[in-house]
Amino acid sequence: MAYQKLQAGKAAAVTTSDTVDIPFPGGDKNNGCVLYVGVAGDLKVRTVAGDDVVFVGMQAGFFPVNVLRVFATGTTATDIVALW
């Protein structure tokens, strides 16, 4: 079985946007990130597969879905951090 790294090496605060993806800090191709949600609420994201989905009633904690964007419209959760 292959080794899977479960720790993040980079982190950045997320600015929600309806038009702009979360910028990858390395500047290379953005392969998405997982999120940490600091304050519970709804979370609208675009996944790396291009699916736009709202997760209703997200609790504070880690969000293990590979995402490209956190939308401003439809997101009420706050204090969101991107992890790579």
MOPAC internal coordinates of N, CA, C and O (Angstrom, degrees):
PM7 1SCF
backbone

  N    0.0000 0     0.00 0     0.00 0    0    0    0
  C    1.4418 1     0.00 0     0.00 0    1    0    0
  C    1.5225 1   108.33 1     0.00 0    2    1    0
  O    1.2310 1   120.79 1   -40.04 1    3    2    1
  N    1.3254 1   116.09 1   139.96 1    3    2    1
  C    1.4663 1   121.79 1  -179.17 1    5    3    2
  C    1.5204 1   110.38 1   -75.84 1    6    5    3
  O    1.2310 1   121.55 1   -30.65 1    7    6    5
  N    1.3133 1   114.64 1   149.35 1    7    6    5
  C    1.4619 1   121.77 1   176.95 1    9    7    6
  C    1.5206 1   108.78 1   -75.12 1   10    9    7
  O    1.2310 1   120.16 1   -46.26 1   11   10    9
  N    1.3146 1   117.29 1   133.74 1   11   10    9
  C    1.4646 1   122.03 1   175.93 1   13   11   10
  C    1.5168 1   109.34 1  -118.27 1   14   13   11
  O    1.2310 1   120.67 1   -58.56 1   15   14   13
  N    1.3131 1   116.33 1   121.44 1   15   14   13
  C    1.4622 1   121.02 1   179.27 1   17   15   14
  C    1.5223 1   108.76 1   -75.66 1   18   17   15
  O    1.2310 1   120.40 1   -52.15 1   19   18   17
  N    1.3194 1   116.84 1   127.85 1   19   18   17
  C    1.4486 1   121.21 1  -177.42 1   21   19   18
  C    1.5231 1   112.85 1  -109.96 1   22   21   19
  O    1.2310 1   120.23 1  -175.01 1   23   22   21
  N    1.3158 1   117.17 1     4.99 1   23   22   21
  C    1.4534 1   120.90 1   179.43 1   25   23   22
  C    1.5240 1   109.32 1  -108.51 1   26   25   23
  O    1.2310 1   121.20 1   -34.78 1   27   26   25
  N    1.3349 1   115.32 1   145.22 1   27   26   25
  C    1.4560 1   120.41 1   176.98 1   29   27   26
  C    1.5206 1   110.13 1   -83.36 1   30   29   27
  O    1.2310 1   120.85 1   -33.47 1   31   30   29
  N    1.3163 1   115.98 1   146.53 1   31   30   29
  C    1.4517 1   120.76 1   176.61 1   33   31   30
  C    1.5203 1   112.78 1  -105.61 1   34   33   31
  O    1.2310 1   120.92 1   162.49 1   35   34   33
  N    1.3445 1   115.84 1   -17.51 1   35   34   33
  C    1.4602 1   121.43 1   179.04 1   37   35   34
  C    1.5208 1   108.58 1  -137.08 1   38   37   35
  O    1.2310 1   121.27 1   -27.30 1   39   38   37
  N    1.3404 1   115.17 1   152.70 1   39   38   37
  C    1.4602 1   120.73 1   177.62 1   41   39   38
  C    1.5187 1   108.95 1  -149.15 1   42   41   39
  O    1.2310 1   120.90 1   -32.15 1   43   42   41
  N    1.3449 1   115.88 1   147.85 1   43   42   41
  C    1.4631 1   120.85 1   177.85 1   45   43   42
  C    1.5198 1   109.11 1  -155.34 1   46   45   43
  O    1.2310 1   121.14 1   -35.09 1   47   46   45
  N    1.3226 1   115.43 1   144.91 1   47   46   45
  C    1.4603 1   120.02 1   175.23 1   49   47   46
  C    1.5292 1   109.19 1   -64.01 1   50   49   47
  O    1.2310 1   120.68 1   -37.17 1   51   50   49
  N    1.3264 1   116.31 1   142.83 1   51   50   49
  C    1.4605 1   121.90 1  -178.88 1   53   51   50
  C    1.5274 1   109.85 1   -95.89 1   54   53   51
  O    1.2310 1   121.23 1   -49.61 1   55   54   53
  N    1.3292 1   115.25 1   130.39 1   55   54   53
  C    1.4572 1   121.53 1   169.24 1   57   55   54
  C    1.5158 1   106.60 1  -100.79 1   58   57   55
  O    1.2310 1   120.23 1   -63.75 1   59   58   57
  N    1.3263 1   117.17 1   116.25 1   59   58   57
  C    1.4584 1   120.07 1  -178.97 1   61   59   58
  C    1.5231 1   110.02 1   -66.95 1   62   61   59
  O    1.2310 1   120.71 1   -33.71 1   63   62   61
  N    1.3347 1   116.24 1   146.29 1   63   62   61
  C    1.4612 1   121.46 1  -179.36 1   65   63   62
  C    1.5213 1   109.68 1  -157.66 1   66   65   63
  O    1.2310 1   120.60 1   -37.90 1   67   66   65
  N    1.3086 1   116.46 1   142.10 1   67   66   65
  C    1.4594 1   120.80 1   175.73 1   69   67   66
  C    1.5249 1   112.07 1   -85.91 1   70   69   67
  O    1.2310 1   119.77 1   172.54 1   71   70   69
  N    1.3404 1   118.05 1    -7.46 1   71   70   69
  C    1.4594 1   120.95 1  -174.48 1   73   71   70
  C    1.5273 1   115.11 1  -128.56 1   74   73   71
  O    1.2310 1   119.65 1   164.62 1   75   74   73
  N    1.3386 1   118.28 1   -15.38 1   75   74   73
  C    1.4643 1   120.68 1  -173.20 1   77   75   74
  C    1.5251 1   110.71 1  -121.88 1   78   77   75
  O    1.2310 1   120.87 1   -48.60 1   79   78   77
  N    1.3483 1   115.93 1   131.40 1   79   78   77
  C    1.4624 1   120.84 1   176.12 1   81   79   78
  C    1.5252 1   110.32 1   -71.08 1   82   81   79
  O    1.2310 1   120.68 1   -18.99 1   83   82   81
  N    1.3184 1   116.30 1   161.01 1   83   82   81
  C    1.4590 1   121.99 1   174.27 1   85   83   82
  C    1.5278 1   107.12 1   -64.97 1   86   85   83
  O    1.2310 1   119.61 1   -57.92 1   87   86   85
  N    1.3319 1   118.34 1   122.08 1   87   86   85
  C    1.4740 1   119.08 1  -177.72 1   89   87   86
  C    1.5258 1   111.56 1   -70.53 1   90   89   87
  O    1.2310 1   121.03 1   -47.70 1   91   90   89
  N    1.3284 1   115.64 1   132.30 1   91   90   89
  C    1.4629 1   120.79 1   176.75 1   93   91   90
  C    1.5116 1   108.35 1   -75.21 1   94   93   91
  O    1.2310 1   119.17 1   -54.08 1   95   94   93
  N    1.3359 1   119.19 1   125.92 1   95   94   93
  C    1.4658 1   120.71 1  -174.31 1   97   95   94
  C    1.5206 1   114.52 1   -65.86 1   98   97   95
  O    1.2310 1   119.79 1   160.21 1   99   98   97
  N    1.3161 1   118.01 1   -19.79 1   99   98   97
  C    1.4590 1   120.28 1   179.41 1  101   99   98
  C    1.5147 1   113.06 1   -81.43 1  102  101   99
  O    1.2310 1   120.46 1   166.55 1  103  102  101
  N    1.3376 1   116.73 1   -13.45 1  103  102  101
  C    1.4484 1   120.98 1   179.00 1  105  103  102
  C    1.5141 1   114.37 1    82.34 1  106  105  103
  O    1.2310 1   119.82 1   168.22 1  107  106  105
  N    1.3300 1   117.96 1   -11.78 1  107  106  105
  C    1.4571 1   121.13 1   179.05 1  109  107  106
  C    1.5242 1   109.77 1   -81.89 1  110  109  107
  O    1.2310 1   120.82 1    11.73 1  111  110  109
  N    1.3173 1   116.04 1  -168.27 1  111  110  109
  C    1.4528 1   121.28 1   178.85 1  113  111  110
  C    1.5232 1   110.26 1   -56.04 1  114  113  111
  O    1.2310 1   120.54 1   -46.85 1  115  114  113
  N    1.3165 1   116.57 1   133.15 1  115  114  113
  C    1.4546 1   122.00 1  -179.90 1  117  115  114
  C    1.5264 1   109.26 1   -83.68 1  118  117  115
  O    1.2310 1   120.69 1   -69.05 1  119  118  117
  N    1.3217 1   116.29 1   110.95 1  119  118  117
  C    1.4571 1   121.64 1   178.43 1  121  119  118
  C    1.5120 1   111.77 1   -96.24 1  122  121  119
  O    1.2310 1   120.23 1  -166.84 1  123  122  121
  N    1.3282 1   117.17 1    13.16 1  123  122  121
  C    1.4556 1   121.47 1   178.99 1  125  123  122
  C    1.5118 1   112.09 1    89.55 1  126  125  123
  O    1.2310 1   121.67 1    -5.12 1  127  126  125
  N    1.3226 1   114.42 1   174.88 1  127  126  125
  C    1.4595 1   121.25 1  -178.81 1  129  127  126
  C    1.5152 1   108.66 1  -149.58 1  130  129  127
  O    1.2310 1   120.61 1   -15.33 1  131  130  129
  N    1.3158 1   116.43 1   164.67 1  131  130  129
  C    1.4525 1   121.33 1   169.31 1  133  131  130
  C    1.5232 1   106.47 1   -98.56 1  134  133  131
  O    1.2310 1   120.49 1   -13.98 1  135  134  133
  N    1.3284 1   116.67 1   166.02 1  135  134  133
  C    1.4515 1   120.48 1  -173.35 1  137  135  134
  C    1.5160 1   112.01 1  -123.48 1  138  137  135
  O    1.2310 1   121.62 1   -25.53 1  139  138  137
  N    1.3181 1   114.51 1   154.47 1  139  138  137
  C    1.4523 1   122.16 1   164.93 1  141  139  138
  C    1.5197 1   106.07 1  -115.27 1  142  141  139
  O    1.2310 1   120.53 1   -53.65 1  143  142  141
  N    1.3238 1   116.59 1   126.35 1  143  142  141
  C    1.4618 1   122.55 1   178.69 1  145  143  142
  C    1.5206 1   107.83 1  -101.83 1  146  145  143
  O    1.2310 1   120.55 1   -59.65 1  147  146  145
  N    1.3362 1   116.56 1   120.35 1  147  146  145
  C    1.4543 1   120.91 1  -176.83 1  149  147  146
  C    1.5143 1   113.57 1   -83.84 1  150  149  147
  O    1.2310 1   120.39 1   142.35 1  151  150  149
  N    1.3472 1   116.86 1   -37.65 1  151  150  149
  C    1.4632 1   121.70 1  -178.82 1  153  151  150
  C    1.5201 1   108.29 1  -127.26 1  154  153  151
  O    1.2310 1   120.41 1   -53.73 1  155  154  153
  N    1.3256 1   116.82 1   126.27 1  155  154  153
  C    1.4603 1   123.72 1  -174.59 1  157  155  154
  C    1.5216 1   112.77 1   -57.40 1  158  157  155
  O    1.2310 1   121.01 1   -25.90 1  159  158  157
  N    1.3336 1   115.68 1   154.10 1  159  158  157
  C    1.4616 1   123.23 1   176.96 1  161  159  158
  C    1.5116 1   109.72 1   160.78 1  162  161  159
  O    1.2310 1   120.77 1     9.57 1  163  162  161
  N    1.3292 1   116.14 1  -170.43 1  163  162  161
  C    1.4616 1   120.85 1   176.58 1  165  163  162
  C    1.5220 1   109.45 1   -78.64 1  166  165  163
  O    1.2310 1   120.80 1   -31.63 1  167  166  165
  N    1.3368 1   116.07 1   148.37 1  167  166  165
  C    1.4591 1   121.57 1  -177.14 1  169  167  166
  C    1.5203 1   108.40 1  -134.43 1  170  169  167
  O    1.2310 1   120.62 1   -68.44 1  171  170  169
  N    1.3527 1   116.42 1   111.56 1  171  170  169
  C    1.4648 1   120.69 1   176.47 1  173  171  170
  C    1.5111 1   108.31 1  -101.60 1  174  173  171
  O    1.2310 1   120.55 1   -56.48 1  175  174  173
  N    1.3259 1   116.55 1   123.52 1  175  174  173
  C    1.4592 1   121.93 1  -176.32 1  177  175  174
  C    1.5144 1   111.30 1  -131.52 1  178  177  175
  O    1.2310 1   121.54 1   -17.63 1  179  178  177
  N    1.3338 1   114.66 1   162.37 1  179  178  177
  C    1.4690 1   122.19 1   166.29 1  181  179  178
  C    1.5147 1   106.35 1  -111.43 1  182  181  179
  O    1.2310 1   120.50 1   -56.94 1  183  182  181
  N    1.3212 1   116.66 1   123.06 1  183  182  181
  C    1.4564 1   121.33 1  -179.74 1  185  183  182
  C    1.5285 1   110.03 1   -79.64 1  186  185  183
  O    1.2310 1   120.46 1   -12.38 1  187  186  185
  N    1.3171 1   116.73 1   167.62 1  187  186  185
  C    1.4632 1   120.58 1   178.66 1  189  187  186
  C    1.5270 1   111.21 1   -63.86 1  190  189  187
  O    1.2310 1   119.87 1   159.21 1  191  190  189
  N    1.3184 1   117.86 1   -20.79 1  191  190  189
  C    1.4602 1   121.50 1   176.96 1  193  191  190
  C    1.5297 1   111.98 1   -83.13 1  194  193  191
  O    1.2310 1   120.27 1   176.04 1  195  194  193
  N    1.3522 1   117.09 1    -3.96 1  195  194  193
  C    1.4558 1   120.57 1   178.19 1  197  195  194
  C    1.5133 1   115.12 1    92.30 1  198  197  195
  O    1.2310 1   120.16 1  -169.76 1  199  198  197
  N    1.3246 1   117.29 1    10.24 1  199  198  197
  C    1.4608 1   121.21 1   178.86 1  201  199  198
  C    1.5194 1   110.10 1   -85.51 1  202  201  199
  O    1.2310 1   120.52 1   -50.52 1  203  202  201
  N    1.3373 1   116.61 1   129.48 1  203  202  201
  C    1.4612 1   121.60 1   172.95 1  205  203  202
  C    1.5257 1   107.24 1   -97.90 1  206  205  203
  O    1.2310 1   120.84 1   -57.09 1  207  206  205
  N    1.3352 1   116.01 1   122.91 1  207  206  205
  C    1.4637 1   120.06 1  -174.56 1  209  207  206
  C    1.5235 1   109.57 1  -144.90 1  210  209  207
  O    1.2310 1   121.36 1   -34.16 1  211  210  209
  N    1.3444 1   115.01 1   145.84 1  211  210  209
  C    1.4576 1   121.27 1   176.11 1  213  211  210
  C    1.5236 1   108.25 1  -105.99 1  214  213  211
  O    1.2310 1   120.58 1   -55.43 1  215  214  213
  N    1.3158 1   116.50 1   124.57 1  215  214  213
  C    1.4585 1   122.81 1   173.30 1  217  215  214
  C    1.5228 1   106.12 1   -97.74 1  218  217  215
  O    1.2310 1   120.74 1   -71.10 1  219  218  217
  N    1.3133 1   116.18 1   108.90 1  219  218  217
  C    1.4676 1   122.33 1  -173.77 1  221  219  218
  C    1.5250 1   110.01 1   -84.67 1  222  221  219
  O    1.2310 1   120.90 1   -47.06 1  223  222  221
  N    1.3381 1   115.88 1   132.94 1  223  222  221
  C    1.4582 1   120.86 1   175.01 1  225  223  222
  C    1.5099 1   114.66 1    69.79 1  226  225  223
  O    1.2310 1   120.40 1  -144.46 1  227  226  225
  N    1.3374 1   116.83 1    35.54 1  227  226  225
  C    1.4706 1   119.86 1   177.01 1  229  227  226
  C    1.5163 1   110.10 1   -60.28 1  230  229  227
  O    1.2310 1   120.76 1   -45.56 1  231  230  229
  N    1.3018 1   116.16 1   134.44 1  231  230  229
  C    1.4591 1   121.25 1   173.94 1  233  231  230
  C    1.5275 1   109.11 1   -84.57 1  234  233  231
  O    1.2310 1   120.46 1   -19.92 1  235  234  233
  N    1.3049 1   116.72 1   160.08 1  235  234  233
  C    1.4617 1   120.26 1   175.09 1  237  235  234
  C    1.5242 1   108.59 1   -63.57 1  238  237  235
  O    1.2310 1   120.64 1   -39.71 1  239  238  237
  N    1.3281 1   116.38 1   140.29 1  239  238  237
  C    1.4510 1   121.30 1   179.01 1  241  239  238
  C    1.5173 1   110.87 1   141.34 1  242  241  239
  O    1.2310 1   120.89 1    13.21 1  243  242  241
  N    1.3159 1   115.90 1  -166.79 1  243  242  241
  C    1.4581 1   121.24 1  -176.46 1  245  243  242
  C    1.5157 1   111.13 1   -80.01 1  246  245  243
  O    1.2310 1   121.25 1   -36.81 1  247  246  245
  N    1.3292 1   115.22 1   143.19 1  247  246  245
  C    1.4597 1   123.92 1  -179.14 1  249  247  246
  C    1.5233 1   107.04 1  -119.59 1  250  249  247
  O    1.2310 1   120.00 1   -82.32 1  251  250  249
  N    1.3458 1   117.60 1    97.68 1  251  250  249
  C    1.4674 1   120.74 1  -170.17 1  253  251  250
  C    1.5345 1   113.91 1   -86.83 1  254  253  251
  O    1.2310 1   120.62 1  -131.26 1  255  254  253
  N    1.3253 1   116.42 1    48.74 1  255  254  253
  C    1.4597 1   122.00 1   174.97 1  257  255  254
  C    1.5232 1   107.25 1  -115.79 1  258  257  255
  O    1.2310 1   119.88 1   -45.54 1  259  258  257
  N    1.3128 1   117.84 1   134.46 1  259  258  257
  C    1.4554 1   122.26 1  -177.64 1  261  259  258
  C    1.5286 1   109.08 1   -77.76 1  262  261  259
  O    1.2310 1   120.09 1   -71.90 1  263  262  261
  N    1.3396 1   117.43 1   108.10 1  263  262  261
  C    1.4586 1   121.67 1  -173.08 1  265  263  262
  C    1.5275 1   112.43 1  -118.23 1  266  265  263
  O    1.2310 1   121.71 1   -24.91 1  267  266  265
  N    1.3419 1   114.33 1   155.09 1  267  266  265
  C    1.4557 1   122.29 1   175.20 1  269  267  266
  C    1.5187 1   111.90 1  -105.33 1  270  269  267
  O    1.2310 1   120.38 1   148.40 1  271  270  269
  N    1.3490 1   116.87 1   -31.60 1  271  270  269
  C    1.4628 1   120.32 1  -173.09 1  273  271  270
  C    1.5191 1   109.92 1  -144.46 1  274  273  271
  O    1.2310 1   121.26 1   -35.62 1  275  274  273
  N    1.3333 1   115.19 1   144.38 1  275  274  273
  C    1.4581 1   122.30 1   168.40 1  277  275  274
  C    1.5245 1   105.68 1  -113.84 1  278  277  275
  O    1.2310 1   120.71 1   -62.51 1  279  278  277
  N    1.3213 1   116.25 1   117.49 1  279  278  277
  C    1.4593 1   121.62 1  -176.09 1  281  279  278
  C    1.5280 1   111.37 1   -75.09 1  282  281  279
  O    1.2310 1   121.15 1   -35.45 1  283  282  281
  N    1.3336 1   115.41 1   144.55 1  283  282  281
  C    1.4621 1   120.78 1   174.19 1  285  283  282
  C    1.5292 1   109.37 1   -73.51 1  286  285  283
  O    1.2310 1   120.67 1   134.72 1  287  286  285
  N    1.3314 1   116.33 1   -45.28 1  287  286  285
  C    1.4587 1   121.69 1   178.16 1  289  287  286
  C    1.5218 1   108.59 1   -78.28 1  290  289  287
  O    1.2310 1   120.32 1   -58.26 1  291  290  289
  N    1.3078 1   117.00 1   121.74 1  291  290  289
  C    1.4573 1   121.21 1   179.65 1  293  291  290
  C    1.5121 1   113.80 1    99.68 1  294  293  291
  O    1.2310 1   120.04 1   173.15 1  295  294  293
  N    1.3342 1   117.53 1    -6.85 1  295  294  293
  C    1.4675 1   121.23 1   178.52 1  297  295  294
  C    1.5207 1   109.37 1  -108.70 1  298  297  295
  O    1.2310 1   121.28 1   -57.36 1  299  298  297
  N    1.3299 1   115.15 1   122.64 1  299  298  297
  C    1.4705 1   120.41 1   174.60 1  301  299  298
  C    1.5169 1   111.22 1  -112.87 1  302  301  299
  O    1.2310 1   119.80 1   165.34 1  303  302  301
  N    1.3297 1   117.99 1   -14.66 1  303  302  301
  C    1.4628 1   121.40 1   174.97 1  305  303  302
  C    1.5307 1   108.30 1   -64.82 1  306  305  303
  O    1.2310 1   120.42 1   -28.68 1  307  306  305
  N    1.3295 1   116.80 1   151.32 1  307  306  305
  C    1.4691 1   120.30 1  -178.25 1  309  307  306
  C    1.5235 1   110.46 1  -135.12 1  310  309  307
  O    1.2310 1   121.84 1    -1.97 1  311  310  309
  N    1.3230 1   114.08 1   178.03 1  311  310  309
  C    1.4634 1   121.97 1  -179.02 1  313  311  310
  C    1.5222 1   110.68 1    53.46 1  314  313  311
  O    1.2310 1   121.32 1  -126.41 1  315  314  313
  N    1.3296 1   115.09 1    53.59 1  315  314  313
  C    1.4606 1   122.65 1  -176.47 1  317  315  314
  C    1.5250 1   109.27 1   -94.43 1  318  317  315
  O    1.2310 1   120.68 1   -45.52 1  319  318  317
  N    1.3284 1   116.30 1   134.48 1  319  318  317
  C    1.4604 1   122.65 1  -179.92 1  321  319  318
  C    1.5199 1   108.48 1  -122.90 1  322  321  319
  O    1.2310 1   120.59 1   -47.56 1  323  322  321
  N    1.3400 1   116.48 1   132.44 1  323  322  321
  C    1.4614 1   122.58 1   174.97 1  325  323  322
  C    1.5193 1   108.93 1   -87.22 1  326  325  323
  O    1.2310 1   120.73 1   -39.90 1  327  326  325
  N    1.3126 1   116.21 1   140.10 1  327  326  325
  C    1.4739 1   122.52 1   179.89 1  329  327  326
  C    1.5176 1   109.88 1  -128.52 1  330  329  327
  O    1.2310 1   121.47 1   -47.65 1  331  330  329
  N    1.3501 1   114.79 1   132.35 1  331  330  329
  C    1.4592 1   120.78 1   177.19 1  333  331  330
  C    1.5031 1   109.50 1  -121.86 1  334  333  331
  O    1.2310 1   120.10 1   180.00 1  335  334  333

